[in-house]
Amino acid sequence: MNPQTLQILQLTLNGIAIGSIYALVALGLVMIYKATEVINFAHGDILMGSAFVAWGLITIAGLPFWLAVIITMLIAAGISWLLEARVMRVIVGQPHFAGAMLTLAIAFMLRGAVSMAFGPSSRTFQTPWSGQSTHVGGLVIADLNLVIIAAALIITALLFAFLRFSSLGISIQAASQNQLAAYLCGIPVKRLNSFVWAMAGAMAAVGGVLLAPIALVDIGLWFVVLKALAALVLGGFGSIPGAIVGGLLIGVVEQLAGVYLPDGFKDVMAYLVLIAVLILYPRGLLGEAHGRRV
């Protein structure tokens, strides 16, 4: 295998790993949007806060990695549940703009709370796979990247099975399609909405714990939500498969841009893709066409 092909494969694998994080965050966003029609701009701050909580549990409290992950997921799920049940529910029936502004306000509050509690400095923590790699042919794959991809696959498969085959999952789908009809059929729509927010929060916590050893535990981790929004638009806003495909593609495009395009393009590539898709193909790759005559 020639060096050029080897490099492209290496970058693609790295992009799939980081794109899996984007896909997990995008999945959480699209689940919340389909359940409550709110774009949760605080979702990235839940991820960022989860990374700091995991750091504290592992480094300061000395808990084993897996126990720290489970506790972090429960905390993130609990916070997300409270946000929906005690804050977002108050503005039900208000214009979408109100929900967007409220989640932005929550995002700034969470960011400030984390900054006051942990300080602004960056840090990291060890995982069972830190510093380990697997060699496949001429490729060198960090074990952490393999774990990220495996975790994304497992969570996606479990989420699909839950929504497709469980009575609770089917109720969630029914409520996301028509809340009034679901309510009249006896489905507890309000409790389901809170449950969806809690699930999305737990998924964000997994993303934060897996991303932190790569990008450091830092306040700036909230930026991931912007990459996830670009992934949603690319894949098709409101499409769960589109969120996965979009996240993976954004991750790969970023890695390739970092090597083959001038300096700086890697950091803005997701937003360039976002603008291009909105102009050229607004429905996204797997989204449904929604048009309006003017």
ROKE-934572 format. One record per residue: x negated, y negated, z of N, C-alpha, C in turn. Coordinates in steps of 0.1 Angstrom, whole numbers. Layout:
NODE:X:Y:Z:X:Y:Z:X:Y:Z $
...
// end
This chain:
NODE:-9:12:0:0:0:0:-9:-12:0 $
NODE:-6:-21:-9:-15:-33:-11:-12:-43:1 $
NODE:-22:-52:4:-20:-60:16:-8:-70:15 $
NODE:-5:-74:3:6:-84:2:19:-77:5 $
NODE:21:-65:0:34:-58:4:34:-54:19 $
NODE:22:-51:24:22:-48:38:25:-60:47 $
NODE:20:-71:43:23:-84:50:38:-87:50 $
NODE:45:-85:38:59:-88:37:67:-78:46 $
NODE:63:-66:46:70:-56:54:68:-59:69 $
NODE:56:-64:73:54:-67:87:62:-79:91 $
NODE:63:-89:82:71:-101:85:86:-98:85 $
NODE:90:-89:76:104:-85:76:108:-78:89 $
NODE:100:-69:94:103:-62:106:103:-72:118 $
NODE:93:-81:118:94:-91:129:106:-100:128 $
NODE:110:-103:116:122:-111:114:135:-103:118 $
NODE:135:-90:115:147:-82:120:148:-82:135 $
NODE:137:-82:142:137:-81:156:142:-95:162 $
NODE:137:-106:157:142:-119:162:156:-122:157 $
NODE:159:-117:145:172:-118:140:182:-110:147 $
NODE:178:-99:154:187:-92:162:192:-100:174 $
NODE:183:-108:179:187:-117:190:197:-127:185 $
NODE:194:-133:174:204:-143:168:218:-136:166 $
NODE:217:-123:161:230:-116:158:238:-114:171 $
NODE:231:-110:182:237:-108:195:244:-121:200 $
NODE:237:-132:198:243:-145:203:254:-149:194 $
NODE:253:-147:181:264:-150:171:276:-141:174 $
NODE:274:-128:177:285:-120:181:293:-125:193 $
NODE:286:-130:203:292:-136:214:301:-148:210 $
NODE:295:-156:202:302:-168:197:314:-165:189 $
NODE:313:-155:180:325:-152:172:336:-145:180 $
NODE:332:-137:190:342:-131:199:350:-142:206 $
NODE:343:-151:212:349:-162:219:358:-170:210 $
NODE:353:-173:198:361:-181:189:374:-174:184 $
NODE:373:-161:182:384:-153:177:395:-152:189 $
NODE:390:-152:201:399:-150:213:405:-163:217 $
NODE:398:-174:217:403:-187:222:402:-198:213 $
NODE:397:-196:201:395:-207:191:387:-218:196 $
NODE:377:-215:204:367:-225:209:353:-221:205 $
NODE:346:-230:200:331:-228:197:324:-232:210 $
NODE:318:-221:216:312:-223:229:298:-228:228 $
NODE:296:-241:228:282:-247:227:274:-244:239 $
NODE:280:-240:250:273:-236:262:267:-222:262 $
NODE:270:-215:251:266:-201:251:251:-199:251 $
NODE:244:-208:244:229:-208:245:223:-211:258 $
NODE:231:-219:266:226:-223:280:228:-211:289 $
NODE:238:-203:287:240:-191:294:228:-181:292 $
NODE:224:-180:279:213:-172:276:200:-178:282 $
NODE:198:-191:282:186:-197:288:186:-195:303 $
NODE:197:-197:309:198:-195:324:196:-181:328 $
NODE:201:-172:319:199:-157:322:184:-154:322 $
NODE:176:-160:313:162:-157:312:155:-162:325 $
NODE:159:-173:330:153:-178:343:157:-169:355 $
NODE:170:-165:355:175:-156:366:167:-143:365 $
NODE:165:-137:354:157:-125:352:143:-127:357 $
NODE:137:-138:353:123:-141:358:123:-142:373 $
NODE:132:-148:379:132:-149:394:134:-135:400 $
NODE:143:-127:395:145:-114:400:133:-105:399 $
NODE:126:-106:387:115:-97:385:102:-102:392 $
NODE:100:-115:390:87:-121:395:87:-124:410 $
NODE:98:-131:414:99:-135:428:104:-124:437 $
NODE:116:-119:434:122:-109:442:116:-95:441 $
NODE:108:-93:430:101:-80:428:110:-69:424 $
NODE:122:-71:418:131:-60:415:125:-53:402 $
NODE:129:-40:401:125:-33:388:132:-40:376 $
NODE:126:-38:365:131:-45:353:145:-42:350 $
NODE:149:-29:350:163:-25:346:173:-30:356 $
NODE:170:-30:369:179:-35:379:181:-50:377 $
NODE:170:-57:374:171:-71:372:179:-75:360 $
NODE:178:-66:349:187:-68:337:201:-67:341 $
NODE:205:-56:348:219:-54:351:224:-65:360 $
NODE:217:-69:370:222:-80:379:223:-93:370 $
NODE:214:-96:361:215:-108:353:227:-107:344 $
NODE:230:-96:339:242:-94:330:255:-97:338 $
NODE:255:-92:351:267:-94:359:268:-109:363 $
NODE:257:-115:366:258:-129:369:263:-138:357 $
NODE:257:-135:345:261:-142:333:276:-139:330 $
NODE:280:-127:331:294:-124:329:303:-131:339 $
NODE:299:-131:351:307:-138:361:309:-153:359 $
NODE:297:-159:355:298:-174:352:307:-176:340 $
NODE:305:-168:330:313:-170:317:328:-168:320 $
NODE:331:-158:329:345:-156:332:351:-168:340 $
NODE:343:-173:349:348:-185:356:350:-197:347 $
NODE:341:-199:338:342:-210:329:355:-210:321 $
NODE:359:-198:316:371:-196:309:383:-198:318 $
NODE:383:-190:329:395:-190:338:397:-202:346 $
NODE:387:-210:349:389:-221:358:386:-235:351 $
NODE:380:-235:339:377:-247:332:384:-248:318 $
NODE:381:-238:310:386:-239:296:401:-237:295 $
NODE:406:-230:304:421:-227:304:429:-240:307 $
NODE:423:-249:313:430:-262:316:433:-270:304 $
NODE:425:-268:293:427:-276:281:434:-268:270 $
NODE:440:-256:273:447:-248:263:458:-257:257 $
NODE:459:-256:243:468:-264:236:463:-278:231 $
NODE:451:-282:236:446:-294:232:438:-292:219 $
NODE:435:-303:211:428:-302:199:415:-295:200 $
NODE:410:-289:190:397:-282:190:385:-291:194 $
NODE:387:-303:191:376:-313:195:374:-313:210 $
NODE:385:-312:217:385:-312:232:377:-300:237 $
NODE:379:-289:231:371:-277:236:357:-278:233 $
NODE:354:-284:221:340:-285:217:332:-295:227 $
NODE:339:-306:230:333:-316:239:331:-310:253 $
NODE:341:-303:257:340:-297:271:329:-287:272 $
NODE:327:-278:262:316:-269:262:303:-276:261 $
NODE:302:-287:254:290:-294:253:286:-300:267 $
NODE:297:-305:274:294:-311:287:290:-299:297 $
NODE:296:-288:296:292:-276:304:277:-273:301 $
NODE:274:-273:288:260:-270:284:250:-279:291 $
NODE:253:-292:291:244:-302:297:243:-299:312 $
NODE:254:-296:318:254:-294:332:246:-281:336 $
NODE:248:-270:328:240:-258:331:225:-261:329 $
NODE:222:-268:318:208:-271:316:202:-279:327 $
NODE:209:-289:332:204:-297:343:203:-289:356 $
NODE:213:-280:358:212:-271:370:200:-262:370 $
NODE:197:-256:358:186:-247:357:173:-255:359 $
NODE:172:-267:353:160:-275:354:157:-279:369 $
NODE:168:-282:376:166:-286:390:162:-274:399 $
NODE:168:-262:395:165:-251:403:152:-245:401 $
NODE:147:-245:388:135:-238:385:124:-247:380 $
NODE:127:-259:377:117:-268:372:115:-267:357 $
NODE:108:-277:351:107:-277:336:96:-269:330 $
NODE:88:-263:338:76:-256:333:80:-242:327 $
NODE:73:-238:316:75:-225:310:68:-214:318 $
NODE:73:-202:317:68:-191:324:72:-178:316 $
NODE:67:-167:321:70:-154:314:71:-143:324 $
NODE:75:-131:320:76:-120:329:72:-107:321 $
NODE:68:-97:328:64:-85:322:76:-76:320 $
NODE:76:-69:309:85:-58:306:78:-45:305 $
NODE:85:-34:306:79:-21:304:71:-19:291 $
NODE:74:-28:281:68:-27:268:58:-38:265 $
NODE:55:-46:274:46:-58:272:32:-52:268 $
NODE:26:-58:257:13:-54:253:12:-41:246 $
NODE:23:-34:244:22:-21:237:27:-22:223 $
NODE:22:-14:214:26:-15:200:25:-1:194 $
NODE:32:1:183:33:14:176:28:11:162 $
NODE:19:20:157:13:19:144:20:29:134 $
NODE:26:24:124:32:32:113:26:28:100 $
NODE:17:37:95:10:34:83:1:23:86 $
NODE:2:12:79:-6:0:81:1:-10:89 $
NODE:14:-7:93:21:-17:101:19:-16:116 $
NODE:18:-27:123:17:-28:137:29:-34:143 $
NODE:37:-26:150:50:-30:154:50:-31:170 $
NODE:53:-42:175:53:-44:190:65:-35:195 $
NODE:62:-28:206:72:-19:211:84:-28:216 $
NODE:82:-40:220:93:-49:225:102:-52:213 $
NODE:97:-53:201:105:-55:189:114:-43:186 $
NODE:108:-31:188:116:-19:186:127:-18:196 $
NODE:124:-22:209:135:-22:219:146:-32:216 $
NODE:142:-44:211:152:-54:207:161:-49:197 $
NODE:155:-43:186:164:-38:175:173:-27:180 $
NODE:167:-18:189:175:-7:194:186:-12:203 $
NODE:183:-22:211:194:-27:220:205:-34:212 $
NODE:201:-41:201:211:-47:193:220:-37:186 $
NODE:214:-26:181:222:-15:175:231:-9:185 $
NODE:226:-6:197:234:1:207:246:-8:211 $
NODE:243:-21:214:254:-30:218:264:-32:207 $
NODE:260:-33:194:269:-34:183:278:-22:182 $
NODE:272:-10:183:279:2:181:289:4:193 $
NODE:285:1:205:294:2:216:306:-8:215 $
NODE:303:-21:210:313:-31:208:323:-26:198 $
NODE:318:-21:186:327:-16:176:336:-5:181 $
NODE:330:5:188:338:16:193:348:11:203 $
NODE:344:1:212:354:-4:222:365:-11:215 $
NODE:363:-20:205:373:-27:199:382:-18:190 $
NODE:376:-7:185:383:1:175:392:12:182 $
NODE:386:18:192:392:30:198:398:29:212 $
NODE:395:18:219:401:17:233:413:9:232 $
NODE:423:12:242:435:4:242:432:-11:246 $
NODE:422:-13:254:419:-27:258:413:-34:246 $
NODE:405:-27:238:399:-34:226:409:-37:216 $
NODE:419:-28:214:430:-30:204:438:-42:209 $
NODE:440:-43:222:448:-54:228:440:-67:225 $
NODE:427:-67:226:419:-79:224:421:-83:209 $
NODE:420:-73:200:422:-77:186:436:-82:183 $
NODE:446:-77:189:459:-82:187:461:-96:192 $
NODE:455:-99:204:456:-112:210:448:-122:201 $
NODE:437:-118:195:429:-127:187:436:-130:174 $
NODE:445:-121:169:453:-124:157:465:-133:159 $
NODE:472:-130:170:484:-138:173:487:-137:188 $
NODE:483:-148:195:484:-147:210:498:-147:214 $
NODE:507:-154:208:521:-155:212:528:-141:210 $
NODE:526:-135:198:531:-122:196:526:-111:206 $
NODE:513:-112:209:507:-103:218:513:-105:232 $
NODE:515:-118:236:521:-121:249:535:-115:250 $
NODE:543:-117:239:556:-112:240:557:-97:240 $
NODE:546:-90:236:545:-75:236:540:-71:250 $
NODE:538:-80:259:533:-76:272:518:-75:275 $
NODE:511:-81:265:496:-81:266:492:-93:275 $
NODE:484:-90:285:479:-102:294:469:-110:287 $
NODE:473:-119:279:464:-127:270:454:-135:278 $
NODE:458:-141:288:449:-150:296:438:-142:302 $
NODE:441:-130:308:431:-122:314:421:-116:303 $
NODE:427:-113:292:419:-108:281:409:-118:276 $
NODE:413:-131:275:404:-141:271:393:-143:281 $
NODE:396:-142:293:385:-143:303:375:-131:302 $
NODE:381:-119:299:373:-107:298:364:-109:286 $
NODE:369:-114:275:360:-116:263:349:-126:266 $
NODE:352:-137:273:341:-146:277:331:-139:285 $
NODE:335:-130:294:326:-123:303:317:-114:295 $
NODE:323:-107:285:315:-98:276:305:-106:268 $
NODE:309:-117:263:300:-125:255:288:-130:264 $
NODE:292:-134:277:281:-138:286:271:-127:289 $
NODE:276:-115:291:267:-104:293:258:-101:281 $
NODE:263:-103:269:255:-101:257:245:-112:256 $
NODE:249:-124:259:239:-135:259:228:-132:269 $
NODE:231:-127:281:221:-123:291:211:-113:285 $
NODE:216:-103:278:207:-93:272:197:-100:262 $
NODE:203:-109:254:195:-117:244:185:-125:251 $
NODE:188:-132:262:179:-140:270:167:-132:276 $
NODE:171:-120:281:160:-112:288:151:-106:277 $
NODE:156:-103:265:147:-98:255:139:-108:248 $
NODE:145:-120:246:138:-131:239:127:-138:248 $
NODE:130:-138:261:121:-146:270:106:-141:269 $
NODE:103:-128:269:89:-124:268:82:-128:254 $
NODE:90:-131:244:85:-135:231:83:-151:231 $
NODE:94:-158:235:94:-172:233:92:-179:247 $
NODE:89:-172:257:87:-178:271:100:-181:277 $
NODE:100:-181:290:112:-186:298:111:-201:299 $
NODE:119:-207:291:118:-222:290:132:-228:287 $
NODE:134:-240:292:146:-247:290:150:-248:275 $
NODE:140:-248:266:143:-249:252:150:-237:246 $
NODE:151:-226:254:157:-214:248:172:-216:244 $
NODE:178:-227:249:192:-229:245:193:-232:230 $
NODE:182:-236:224:182:-238:209:187:-226:201 $
NODE:186:-214:207:190:-202:200:205:-203:195 $
NODE:213:-210:203:227:-211:199:228:-219:185 $
NODE:219:-228:182:220:-234:169:216:-225:158 $
NODE:206:-216:160:203:-206:150:215:-196:149 $
NODE:221:-193:160:233:-184:159:244:-190:151 $
NODE:246:-203:152:257:-210:145:253:-210:130 $
NODE:241:-212:127:236:-210:112:239:-196:107 $
NODE:237:-186:116:239:-172:112:254:-170:110 $
NODE:263:-176:118:277:-175:117:282:-181:103 $
NODE:277:-192:100:281:-199:87:276:-191:75 $
NODE:263:-186:76:258:-178:65:266:-165:64 $
NODE:269:-158:74:276:-145:73:291:-147:71 $
NODE:296:-158:74:311:-160:73:317:-163:86 $
NODE:321:-175:89:326:-179:102:338:-171:106 $
NODE:338:-165:117:349:-157:122:348:-142:118 $
NODE:337:-138:111:335:-124:107:325:-118:117 $
NODE:328:-107:123:319:-100:132:308:-94:124 $
NODE:311:-86:113:300:-81:105:291:-92:99 $
NODE:297:-103:96:290:-115:90:280:-121:100 $
NODE:284:-121:113:275:-126:124:263:-117:125 $
NODE:264:-104:123:253:-95:124:244:-97:112 $
NODE:250:-97:100:242:-99:88:235:-112:87 $
NODE:242:-123:91:237:-136:91:225:-138:101 $
NODE:227:-132:113:216:-133:122:203:-126:117 $
NODE:204:-114:112:193:-107:106:186:-115:95 $
NODE:194:-120:86:189:-128:75:181:-140:79 $
NODE:187:-147:89:181:-159:94:167:-156:100 $
NODE:167:-145:108:154:-141:114:143:-138:103 $
NODE:147:-130:93:138:-127:82:133:-139:75 $
NODE:143:-148:71:139:-160:64:129:-169:71 $
NODE:132:-170:85:123:-178:93:108:-172:93 $
NODE:107:-159:94:94:-153:94:87:-155:81 $
NODE:94:-153:70:88:-155:57:84:-169:54 $
NODE:93:-179:59:90:-193:57:77:-197:65 $
NODE:75:-191:76:64:-194:85:50:-191:78 $
NODE:50:-182:69:38:-178:62:37:-184:48 $
NODE:48:-183:41:47:-187:26:51:-201:23 $
NODE:56:-208:33:60:-222:30:51:-232:39 $
NODE:51:-244:36:42:-254:44:46:-254:58 $
NODE:37:-259:66:39:-260:81:51:-268:84 $
NODE:59:-263:94:71:-270:98:84:-264:92 $
NODE:83:-257:81:95:-252:75:101:-241:83 $
NODE:93:-233:90:99:-222:98:109:-227:109 $
NODE:106:-239:115:114:-244:125:127:-250:120 $
NODE:128:-254:108:140:-260:102:147:-251:92 $
NODE:141:-239:90:147:-231:79:161:-227:81 $
NODE:165:-224:94:178:-220:97:188:-231:93 $
NODE:184:-244:96:193:-255:94:194:-258:79 $
NODE:183:-256:71:183:-257:57:192:-247:51 $
NODE:192:-235:56:201:-224:51:216:-228:54 $
NODE:218:-234:66:231:-238:70:237:-248:61 $
NODE:229:-258:58:233:-269:49:236:-264:35 $
NODE:227:-255:30:228:-249:16:241:-241:15 $
NODE:244:-233:25:256:-224:25:268:-233:26 $
NODE:269:-243:34:280:-252:35:283:-259:22 $
NODE:273:-262:14:274:-269:2:278:-260:-10 $
NODE:271:-249:-10:272:-240:-22:282:-228:-20 $
NODE:283:-223:-8:292:-212:-6:298:-212:8 $
NODE:308:-221:10:312:-224:24:319:-212:31 $
NODE:324:-202:24:330:-191:30:320:-181:36 $
NODE:308:-182:32:298:-173:38:298:-160:30 $
NODE:288:-151:34:287:-139:27:298:-129:29 $
NODE:303:-128:41:314:-119:44:327:-126:49 $
NODE:328:-139:47:339:-146:52:351:-146:43 $
NODE:362:-149:48:374:-150:39:376:-164:34 $
NODE:381:-164:21:383:-177:15:395:-185:21 $
NODE:392:-197:25:403:-205:30:403:-219:23 $
NODE:412:-221:15:412:-233:6:424:-242:9 $
NODE:423:-254:5:434:-264:7:434:-274:-5 $
NODE:445:-275:-11:446:-285:-22:447:-299:-17 $
NODE:440:-308:-24:440:-322:-20:444:-330:-33 $
// end
